[in-house]
Amino acid sequence: MNLRWIQVTDHHIGRDVTTINRGYATAWALERVLTAIAAADGHGVDFLLCTGDLVDVGEDAEYAYARELYGVSAGGEAPGPLAMTRPGLAGLPAYFVPGNHDPRAAWTRNLFPCSAPAERMHLDWAVGDVQFAFLDLGTAGRAGDLRDDALAFLDAVLARGRPTVLVLHHHPVEVGIPWLDRAVPEGIDRLWRALRRGRVLGVLFGHAHTSVERCVENIPVWGLRSTCFQFGGSEQPTFLIQPLQYRVLSVDGDGLSSALFEVPLVGPAEGVAV
């Protein structure tokens, strides 16, 4: 069982290249990360995964511009894949899950018109021998809301007995930023208990705009730095501009490993392992 993919997250794309978010050029940042991935021949991955907050407000114009940056066309059912057409990444399948900045009706209309929008878009898909499960913790509030329906969905996926990667947008662990650590979803222990019942290779998330590595219940848990601005480790929100990052994940046998790559803000757009 071998599989390899790239995670990127939290782009907060605006209406066009001139849109600035708290002084930060989000379209420039995403373009730079995708250019770096292409320069590395896509690291030989099987697909790319964006873990939410593709856009900032949820307008159709934002999604249209995000599709242009990725080089994808809307079609099919969530979470994809959609085939990329960018130079260096042409044909690479891309999967997308929604974040709290992605209104579900707009997200489905603009990316996956064959899917019916719902308040919670719990999703599962398989690539090769590995299955992926996305639990939707909603759009209301920083912490997200872990509901019974999400855990029931997870139980049904795990019951298949296949090796599984859990995908979230919201952070399920503390990330070392005090105001975000107070926003870990209430009752998150229920999630870790549920994961004991399956063959879980790892947990991926975005939302916190920072890269972290944790281990819970002997399961590796990885968060990834946003391609938007990042958050400082303070009691109240502060905003940083740090080098960009993406993560390359590999399933080899029954284990999941991660390599973090950093793209400098100046000079050639090339990812360097960190």
C-alpha positions as a printed Julia matrix, in Angstrom:
274×3 Matrix{Float64}:
   0.0    0.0     0.0
   1.74   3.14   -1.25
   0.19   6.57   -1.64
   1.55  10.09   -1.66
  -0.17  13.48   -1.6
   0.31  17.17   -0.84
  -1.7   19.17    1.7
  -2.21  22.93    1.38
  -4.66  24.98    3.38
  -6.41  28.25    4.25
  -5.84  30.38    1.16
  -8.56  32.98    1.86
  -8.63  34.0    -1.78
 -10.37  37.27   -2.66
 -12.13  38.48   -5.79
  -8.99  39.12   -7.86
  -5.24  39.67   -7.69
  -5.69  43.15   -6.18
  -7.59  41.9    -3.12
  -5.58  42.39    0.07
  -6.44  40.67    3.39
  -5.08  42.59    6.4
  -2.26  43.82    4.18
  -1.55  40.32    2.83
  -1.69  39.32   -0.84
  -3.35  35.92   -0.59
  -3.48  35.24   -4.34
   0.26  35.93   -4.66
   0.96  33.52   -1.8
  -1.08  30.65   -3.26
   0.45  31.23   -6.69
   3.93  31.04   -5.15
   3.21  27.78   -3.31
   1.73  26.1    -6.39
   4.7   27.31   -8.45
   7.09  25.78   -5.91
   5.21  22.47   -5.99
   5.37  22.45   -9.79
   9.1   23.24   -9.68
   9.53  20.04   -7.65
   7.59  18.08  -10.3
   4.78  17.77   -7.79
   7.01  15.56   -5.63
   5.62  12.63   -7.6
   2.37  12.73   -5.62
  -0.9   11.09   -6.54
  -3.09  14.1    -5.68
  -3.33  17.43   -3.87
  -5.66  18.15   -0.92
  -6.83  21.6     0.22
  -8.17  21.46    3.8
 -10.55  24.41    3.71
 -10.99  28.19    3.65
 -10.36  28.26   -0.06
 -11.86  31.77   -0.14
 -12.37  34.49    2.45
 -16.0   35.67    2.24
 -17.74  33.09    0.06
 -18.63  35.16   -2.99
 -18.97  33.56   -6.42
 -16.27  35.89   -7.75
 -13.82  34.61   -5.13
 -14.45  31.0    -6.09
 -14.1   31.84   -9.78
 -10.7   33.38   -9.11
  -9.64  30.45   -6.89
 -10.53  28.04   -9.7
  -8.41  30.14  -12.05
  -5.41  30.03   -9.7
  -5.67  26.27   -9.3
  -6.45  25.72  -12.96
  -9.57  23.67  -12.31
 -13.14  23.73  -13.58
 -16.21  23.09  -11.47
 -17.77  19.67  -11.9
 -18.79  16.4   -10.32
 -19.41  15.72   -6.66
 -17.57  16.81   -3.54
 -14.76  16.49   -2.64
 -13.57  15.79   -6.19
 -11.12  15.24   -7.62
 -10.91  18.15  -10.03
  -8.12  17.93  -12.6
  -5.58  20.75  -12.45
  -4.35  22.37  -15.65
  -1.55  24.58  -14.27
   1.83  24.24  -15.99
   3.86  21.61  -14.18
   0.77  20.25  -12.44
  -1.45  19.48  -15.42
  -3.62  16.46  -14.77
  -2.91  16.32  -11.04
  -6.15  15.48   -9.19
  -7.14  18.02   -6.54
  -9.55  17.37   -3.66
 -11.22  20.18   -1.71
 -13.05  20.17    1.64
 -14.79  23.24    3.08
 -13.66  25.45    5.96
 -15.54  27.88    8.15
 -15.04  30.62    5.53
 -16.66  28.46    2.82
 -20.47  28.84    2.89
 -21.7   25.4     1.94
 -24.17  26.5    -0.74
 -21.6   28.73   -2.47
 -18.85  26.12   -2.07
 -20.87  23.37   -3.74
 -22.31  25.66   -6.43
 -18.89  26.89   -7.47
 -16.85  23.69   -7.15
 -19.13  20.65   -7.11
 -22.47  21.46   -8.77
 -23.5   17.79   -8.75
 -23.5   17.76   -4.93
 -26.43  18.98   -2.87
 -25.38  21.59   -0.29
 -26.0   20.74    3.34
 -25.38  22.44    6.67
 -22.7   19.82    7.37
 -20.83  18.29    4.43
 -19.37  15.11    5.92
 -17.46  13.45    3.1
 -15.57  10.26    2.4
 -13.57   9.07   -0.57
 -10.93   6.5    -1.39
  -7.65   6.64   -3.29
  -6.21   3.21   -3.84
  -6.35   1.2    -0.63
  -6.71   4.24    1.64
  -9.99   5.87    2.59
 -10.38   9.47    3.7
 -13.09  10.86    5.97
 -13.83  14.57    6.37
 -15.89  15.69    9.36
 -17.57  19.07    8.93
 -17.58  21.09   12.17
 -19.52  23.96   10.65
 -19.11  27.67    9.95
 -20.29  29.26   13.22
 -17.5   30.32   15.53
 -13.8   29.73   15.85
 -14.03  26.41   17.71
 -16.37  24.47   15.47
 -19.05  22.14   16.74
 -18.48  18.38   16.94
 -21.97  16.9    16.67
 -23.32  13.39   17.08
 -23.97  13.11   13.34
 -20.25  13.62   12.62
 -19.28  10.84   15.02
 -21.92   8.53   13.58
 -20.58   9.22   10.09
 -17.05   8.48   11.28
 -18.14   5.22   12.92
 -19.72   4.08    9.65
 -16.53   4.85    7.69
 -14.24   3.15   10.21
 -16.49   0.08   10.33
 -15.34  -0.8     6.81
 -12.0   -1.81    8.32
  -9.86   0.01    5.76
  -6.82   2.16    6.57
  -8.19   5.67    7.1
  -6.96   9.25    7.15
  -9.19  11.67    9.05
  -9.41  15.16    7.53
 -10.68  18.16    9.46
 -10.66  21.87    8.89
 -10.86  22.91   12.56
  -7.98  22.15   14.9
  -8.65  19.16   17.21
  -5.57  19.74   19.4
  -3.84  22.65   21.09
  -1.46  24.44   18.75
   0.54  26.62   21.15
  -1.42  29.82   20.52
  -3.4   30.67   23.69
  -6.54  32.15   22.15
  -6.75  29.29   19.64
  -6.05  26.68   22.31
  -9.19  27.9    24.08
 -11.11  27.18   20.86
 -10.49  23.44   20.54
 -13.96  21.97   19.86
 -15.9   21.08   22.99
 -16.09  17.34   23.62
 -13.12  16.56   21.39
 -12.31  13.55   23.59
 -15.29  11.83   21.97
 -13.47  12.03   18.64
 -10.32  10.39   19.97
 -12.36   7.6    21.57
 -14.12   6.99   18.26
 -10.81   6.75   16.41
  -9.73   3.84   18.61
 -12.25   1.71   16.72
 -10.57   1.98   13.34
  -7.33   1.61   11.39
  -6.47   5.31   11.53
  -3.22   6.33    9.86
  -3.33  10.0    10.82
  -5.32  13.2    11.25
  -4.86  16.33    9.11
  -6.21  19.83    9.75
  -5.85  23.52    8.85
  -7.74  26.48   10.38
  -5.13  27.48   12.98
  -2.81  28.95   10.3
   0.19  27.26   11.92
   2.11  24.01   11.43
   2.11  21.58   14.35
   2.84  17.91   14.95
   1.12  16.04   17.77
   0.34  12.45   18.7
  -2.98  11.5    20.29
  -4.0    7.9    21.04
  -0.83   6.86   19.17
  -2.18   8.57   16.04
  -0.07  11.26   14.33
  -1.87  14.61   14.07
  -0.6   17.29   11.68
  -1.69  20.9    11.24
  -0.4   23.11    8.45
   0.56  26.77    8.13
  -1.86  28.86    6.11
  -0.88  30.34    2.77
  -2.68  33.41    4.17
  -1.2   35.35    7.11
  -0.3   33.41   10.26
  -1.07  33.94   13.94
   1.43  34.86   16.64
   1.62  32.93   19.93
  -0.25  35.56   21.96
  -3.26  35.8    24.25
  -5.14  37.84   21.63
  -4.97  37.57   17.82
  -1.85  39.02   16.25
  -0.91  38.58   12.63
   2.42  37.46   11.15
   3.85  37.06    7.68
   6.08  33.98    7.64
   7.5   31.81    4.86
   4.86  29.67    3.15
   4.53  25.94    3.77
   3.0   22.82    2.31
   3.09  19.22    3.52
   3.89  16.02    1.61
   2.35  12.91    3.15
   3.21   9.32    2.29
   1.58   6.0     3.1
   4.09   3.19    2.95
   2.87  -0.11    4.28
   0.67   0.55    7.29
   2.27   3.85    8.32
   1.8    7.51    7.4
   4.77   9.88    7.28
   5.04  13.61    6.72
   7.6   15.99    5.21
   7.11  19.73    5.66
   8.35  22.08    2.93
   8.88  25.81    3.28
   8.76  28.36    0.46
  10.65  31.61    1.1
   8.87  34.91    0.58
  11.63  36.24   -1.7
  13.87  34.68   -4.31
  13.07  31.59   -6.35
   9.79  29.85   -5.51
  11.28  26.57   -4.33
  10.21  24.41   -1.42
  12.88  23.41    1.08
  12.34  20.56    3.57
  12.2   21.8     7.17
